[in-house]
Amino acid sequence: MTAALNIRPASTDAPTTPVLEIGNLAVGYRGSDGFHRVVHDVSLLVRPGEVVALVGESGSGKTTTAQAVIGLLAENGRLEAGTVRLNGTDIAGWSQRQLDTIRGRKISLIPQDPTSSLNPVKTIGAQVAEVLQIHRQGSRTEIDARVVELLARVGLSQPELRARQYPHELSGGMRQRVLIAIAIALRPALIIADEPTSALDVTVQKRILDLIDELRREDGTAVLLVTHDLGVAADRANHIVVLKGGRIQEQGPTSEVLGSPRSEYTRKLLADAPSLGKIRSTPRARSPRVSGSDDAIVVENLVQDFSVHGRREAFRAVDDVSFTVQRGTTHAIVGESGSGKTTTARGIVGFQRPTSGRILVDGVDVTTLRGENLRRFRKTIQLVYQNPFASLDPRQTIFQIVEEPLLNFDPVPREDRARKVHAILERVGLPQSILTRKPRALSGGQRQRVAIARALVLDPQVLVLDEAVSALDVTVQAQILELLEELQQALGLTYLFISHDLAVVRQISDTVSVLHNGRQVDSGRVEDVFLRPGSAYTRELISAIPGQRNANQS
């Protein structure tokens, strides 16, 4: 018989027993080539009312550690050694049936992806009610009332309406609030938040993290925060645990880890984090990288309407946007989901014809091009997509992927194509040995270098980078940004950088346009916009950049 758990909502001034105590944890996975240990001898404490951040890159073991705590490892995963004590009781050896009695009631999980974590065919209310029904928390009427109360508690407007809606009818931020409502329904002592905001816009991210903070303060709940974002950890955690390769590199109070990191790996993470690296000083002024005043891109009074089924009026996605990009410089278009930034970029690349306005790229009016002229124009401007895992054909070798653009235009002899592929691969810092491999054999950073090589093989003048580093870990992101800087200096490239990450934009861009609901609310040199934002929306975006709390206090 397993001892009953005595876990109550914690308060910051009550018991000293840690809510969670992990001791010498070891976890492994069985693969086709045997069993591999991926978490080695991990030990940490989470006390009542405390936030402990597990920080590391992909493959560091942070999510595996969190899954082991709540007993949700993949089928081929196994907790090999160590203890997991929840309020003093070791639950490491518990069966799934035993763990079911405490999941939701004593320990809850806020998963990473709100899109895949909710059942698309069940209403929001039914999904929140489920955890209450499993633990028999009242009659149907009482549970229905509690569902509405919980949806209101996490800040959803019209909670009665939301309870009747389905996940696809809610935004990403609203869906993440639903997951938080489920997690807090039974006032657990411990919440595991696994990258709870990584897919969200910066202002939505701040609101979600504020909400978790508020709930923690009110109920004394302990939080194990899994994140790759050191800026988020700096703002929100009392204690940071840095993982690499399944091993703890260092851990301690947040101020100590960030202020005096002991391990080389932590120092590298800090150096590569754009939100922390630039927040301690004002954005540096940047001068144009090339002489002259000619503009590579000119956008004048751009308007883009889309017809909507069932509506007489068109939806205006871009409303009177204008800006210029000087040759050899980087212009960023920033904004949240639905701001019109990607729609603007698609018009510049020639993927869609604007409703009105003018777009000049290298002196050519894109809006007048048709057929063969439009196809040939695309040699001048190339696009690098957000996700290197989805933008490369998994059936092709790396050589075929990079060579393909050369086959789409004027005939190039095979020997010349091979020479060009080899040269551009070397230019982006990839070994020739990968040419026979397929994308699945490459890391995320290597895949994005391949995507950049494919874009450059036609010798374009302009690269449009659509969230091109947002899917990458911080150190890989830093490497790609450094590569882009080197390529721009060497080749005189002009970049149009589409992003929701203002910390990265501040680091690499010369000029910026801020879009909100399709309208341009700020535009100019990066240092001017960041130091003297002209709109309340831009000020809100800048204030939401993670990592500023710690910096302002230091």
N, C-alpha and C positions, 0 to 999 in steps of 0.2 A: 504494500500500500504506500503510495507516494504521499509525503507530508503535505498538508494543505498550506497553500500560500497565504500569508498575511500581509497583503499589499494594499495600502490605502493611498489615496491621492496625497502626494508629498507636499510638504510646506518647506520653505527655505530655512526656517528656524527649528524644525523638528528633526526626526531621528538621524543619527550620524551613520547608520548602516547605509551603504551605497544601494541605490535602486538597482543598478547593474554592476556586476563585477566579473570581468572576463579574466581568466587565469590560464596562461600558457596554451592558448588555443592553437590547434593545428587542424587544417581542413585540406582535403584533396579531392580530385576528380578522376574517375576512371575513363580513359580514352581507348582508342583502338590499339594504341601502343603501350598500354599499361596504366598504372596508377601514378598520378603526379600530385605532389603536395604543392598547394598554392598559397597557403597561409601558414606561417611558421612562428610559433611561440609568441602569440600576441596577448598582451595583458593590458587592461585599462579599467578605469572606474568611471561611473556616471552617478553623481550624487543628486539628491532631491532638488528640483528647481534649477538644475545645471544643464548647460548645453555643451556637449563634447563633440567636436568635429573630427571625423575621420577623413583625412585629406590625402589625395594621391591621384595619379593618372590612371588611365585605362590599364587594367591588368595588375594594379597595385594590390588587390585583395580586399579593398574597402567594402564593396558590395557583398562579396562572399562572407566577410566577417559579420556584416549586418544580417544576412540571410541565415547564417548559422545561429545567431542569437534567437531569432524568432522561429527557427525550425523549418525554413522554407528553401533549403538548398535544392538544386536540381536533382533529378533522380540518380544521376551518376556521381553526385557529391556525397561526401562522408565526413562527419566530424570525427577525426582520428584521435585527438587527445585534448585535454584541458577541461576547464570548468566554465559554466555560464550560470552565475548566481543571480537570481532575481529576488531582490530583497532578502538575501541570505540563503535562499533555497537553490540548490544546483539543479537546473532543468536540462543539462546537457544530454542526459541519457533518456529523456522522456520520449514516449511514443507520440505519434501524430494525434492519437485520440486524447492523450493527456494534454498535449499542447493546445488542442482545440478549446479546452476549458478555460484557458487564460488569454488566448488571442482575442483582441478586442476588449476584453474585460480588464486585463492587467498590463498587456503590452500590445501596441498597435503599430501598424506600418502605413506610412504615406508613400506610395510608390512614385516612381519617376515620371511615367508617361500617362497623363490623364486621358489620352485618347484611347489607349489600349487597355486601361485598367478598369473601365466601366463597361457594363454589358449594354450593347447598343439596342437590344430589344426589350429592355426593362426600363421603366420610368425611374427618374432620379429618386422619387420618394420610396419606391419599392426597394431600391438598392441601399438606401440609408436605413430603412426599416429592418433589413435582413439581419444585421448584427444585433439589433434589439430583440428580434424574434428568436434568434438562436439561443440567446442567453435569457429568454423569457422575462423580459423587462416590462411586463404589463399587458393589458388587454389590447385589442386591435385599435380601439378608440384612443387609448392612452399612447400607444406607439405612434399613431398618426399625428397626434398633437406634438409628441416629442420630436418627430421628424421635422415638422415646420419650425419648431423652436431651434433645432440644431442648424437648419439652413439659414435662419435669421442670425444665429450666433456667429456664423462664419462670414456674415456680411453680404449674403445674397439678397438682392431686392425681390420683392414679391415672392416670398418663400412658398406660399400656397400654390402659386402658378408654377414655380420651378419644380415642385414635388410632382407635378403632373406631366412635366416635359421629359423628353428623351435626351441622352447625351449630345446628339448631333445638333440640338437646338441651343446649346450653350457654348460660349467661347472657351478657349483653353484655360484662362484664369478662373472662370466660373466652374469648370469641371474639376480643377485642382481644389477649389474650395469645397466641392462635394466630397472629394476624397478625404479632406481634413475633417469634415463633419462626421464621416464614417469612423475615422480614427479616434475622434474625441467623444464619440457617442456614450461610452461607458466610463468616461473619466479615468483612463488608464494611468498607471504610475509612470510608464515609459512609452515614449513615442519614438519610433525609428523613422526618420525622414530621409529617404533615399533619393538624393538629387531632386528635391521636391519642386525646384523652380528652373531647372536647366533648359526646359523647352519654352519658357515664357519670356515676354518682353520685359525690359528692365523695370518699368514702373509697376507692372503687374507682379514681377518678382518681389519688389520691395513690399507691396501690399500683402502678399502671401507670407513673407518672412515676418512682417510686423504682426500679422494675425497669430502665427505660431508663437511669437514672443509674448503676445498679450495673453494667450491661453496658458502658456507656461507660468507666467507671473501670477495669474489668478488662481490656478489650481496646484501650483508647485510641481507640475509635471516635469520629469527629466526628459531630455531630448538627446538622442544620438543622431547627429546630422552627418550624413554621407555626402561629400561634395568634392568636386575637382577644382572649385573656384576658391582660391585663397582670399579673395576680396570678401566673399560671403562669409567665410570662416572668420576673417578678421573682424567683421561687423557683429557677428551673432554668437560666437562661441566663447565660453569661459576658458576652455581647455582645448588644445589642438593635439591630435595624434597624426603624425606624418608616416604614411606607408609607402614602401617601394618594394616591388617583387615579393609581396606578402610578408615583409618584415618591417617592424617599427624602426624608423630612422631616428626619430626623437619624439618626445611628447612633453607637455608642460603647459602652464598658463599661457593664454594667447599672447599677452604682452611680452613674455619672455621668448617664446618661440619666434615671434615676428621681429622682436627687437634685437635679440642676440642668438640667432640660429646656430646650433652647434654642428649640424651635419652639412656636408657639401651639397647633398641633394636638396635640402630645405632652402639653402641659399640660392640654388639654381631656380627652384620654383618661385621664390620671391623676386628674383631678378627678371624672370620671364613674365610675371603677372602684370599686365598693362595697367590694371586699376590701382595696384599698389606701387608700381614703379614710377608712375607719373603724378600720383596724388599729392606728394609732399611738396611739389613745386608747381608753379603755374605752367601752363602748356608752353613749350618752347616755340619761339617764333621761327618760321622756316622761310628761307628765300627760294625763289624759283630755281629749279635745277638746270635750266637752260636759259640762254640769253634770248632776247627778242620778245615780242609781245603778241605773236600769232596764236590764235586759239585753235585747238584741235577739235573741240566740241562747242557748239553754240546751240542752246535751246531757248526758243522765244515763244512765250505765251502758249505753252503746250496744254492742250485740253484732250482728255480721253474719256469718252462716254461709252457705256455698255448697255445694251437693251436687256431688260429683265422680264422674264416670262410672267405674264399676268399683270404687268404694270404699264401704264401709258407713258410715264416719264422714264427716261433713261437714267441709269446710275452714273454719276460723275466720279470717276476714280482719280483723275488728275485734273486740277482746276487752275489754269493760268500760271504754270510753272516756267520760270526763266532762270538760266544761269549760263556761264561760260567756263570752259576749262582750258587753261593755258597749256600749250604743248610741253610735254615732259614733266608735268606735275600730276598730283593726285587730288581728285575731287571726290568727296564722300557725299552720298545721299543717305541720310539717317532718318529713322522713324520706326514706329511700332507696326505690328501687323495691321494691314488695311490702310496704311498711310499713303500708299501710291508709289512707293519707291521702286518696287520691282516692275510695275506697269510702266513707269517712266523709263527704266532701263530697257525694257523690251521694245519700246518705241525707238530708242536711240540705236539699238542693234538692227532694227528693221524687221522685227518679228510681227509687228502690228502697225497699221496705219493710224496716226492720230486723227481725232475728230477735227481739230484745228491746231494752228501753230506751225512753227518751222523748226527743223532739226538739221543742223549742218555738222557733218563729221569729215574732217580733213578737207573742208571747202565744198563738199558734196551735199546737196539737199536730199536727205534720205526720204523725205515724204513724197518726192517726185519719182522715185525709182520703181521700176516694174521689171518682172521677168528676169532676163539674163543680166541686165544691169544691176539689179538688186542682188542676184546671186554672186556676181563678181565683187560687188561692194563688200561682201562679208570677208574678203581677204584683208580688208583694211581694219576691221574691228572683230575681235573674237571674245567669246564669253567663257568664263570659268565658273562652274556651278558650285553650289554650297556643299553637296555631299559627295565626297570622292568614292564612297561605297556604292552609290547608285549611278554616278555619271559615266562610269567606264563599263564597256560591254564585257561581261564576264566570260564570254566565249572566245574573245580575241586575245592574242598575246600582246604584250606591251609594245612590241615592234609594230604589229598591225594597227594598234590604237593610235600611235603617234604618226604612222605613215598615212593613215586614211585620208586626212585633209589634202595631202599632196595628190591623191588619186581623184579628187573631186573637181580639180581645176585643170589647167593646161597640162598635157602629158609631160611627165618628167621621167627620164630613163631610170631603170631600176637601180643602177649603180649610184646615180645622183641622189635618188630617194634614200637609199641605205646610208649614204654619207651624211645626208642632212639629218636623218633620224639619230644616228650616232652622235653627231655634233650637238644637237639640241638636248639630248639626254645628258651629255657631259656638262652642258651649260647650266642645267637645273640641278646638278650635283647628284646624279644617279649613276650607279655602276652599269657597264655594258652587260654584265651577267644577267640582269633582270629582263633583257629583251625577249627571251624565250618563255618567260613566266606569264601567268595570267594574274589578273588583279587580286584574286583571293589569296595569293601567296605574298602580297605586299602589305605593309603597315598603312595606317591612315595617312601619315605624312608622306610616305612614298607614293601613294596613289594620287595625292593632291599635286605632287611634283610632276607626275605623269600627265595629269590634266592640264597643268601649266605648259608642259612641253608640247602637248597636242595643240594648244592654243597658239604657241609661238612658232610652230614649224612653218607657218605661212608668212612669217615676217610681217605681222600686223603693226599698225601704228598705235592702236588703242586696244586696251584690254578692259573688259567689263567684268569685275569680280563680284559676283552675287553671293554675299555671305560666305566668301571663299575660305574663311578660317574658323567659322563659328562651330563647326563640328569636330574641331581638333583639340587635343589636350594642350595645356598652356605652353609646355616646352616645345611641342611640335608646332604650335601656332607661332611661337617666337621665331622658329627656324624658317617657316614659310614667309613670314613678314620680312625677315632679313634677306631671304632670297629675292622677294619682289623688289626690295630696295636696290639690291645689287643689279638686277636685270634692268630696272628703270635707269639707273646711272649709266650702265654699259650700252644700252640700246636706245635710250631716249624715248622710252615708252610713256604713253599717257594712260593713267588709270582712272576709271570710274568705279569707285569702291562702294558697294551697297551693303549697309550694315545696320544692325540695331544696337551694336556694342560701341558706346561712345568712348570707352577707355581705349579701344583699339584705334578708333577714328582719330582721337586726339594724338595718338602716337605716330601715325603714319601719313596723315593727310595734310595738304596745304590749304585747301578750301573746303567748305562744307555747305550743303543745303539741308535744312531740317524740314521734313514734311509731316503734316498732321491733317488727317482726313482729306488728303489729296491736295492741300494747299501748302505753299511754301511759307513757313512762319519765321524763318531765320535763314540768312545766307551771308557768306563772306569768308574772310580768312579764319582759319581754325582758332587761332589765339584770340581773335576779336569776339567770335561767337561764344567761346567758352568763358572768357573773362567778362564779357558784357552782353549776355543774351538779351535779345530784344523782345522775346515772348515769354509768357508764363509757362507755356508748354515746354520750351527749351530749358528753362530753369528747373522744371520738374524732372526732365530727363537727366540733367546734369547732377541734380541732388540725389537721384536714385542710383548712380554709379556705385557698385559695392566697393567696400574698402575704405570709405571716407570717415566712418566713425572712429576707427582705430587711428587713422592718420591725424584726425582733428584733436584727438585726445593726447597724442604723443608730442 
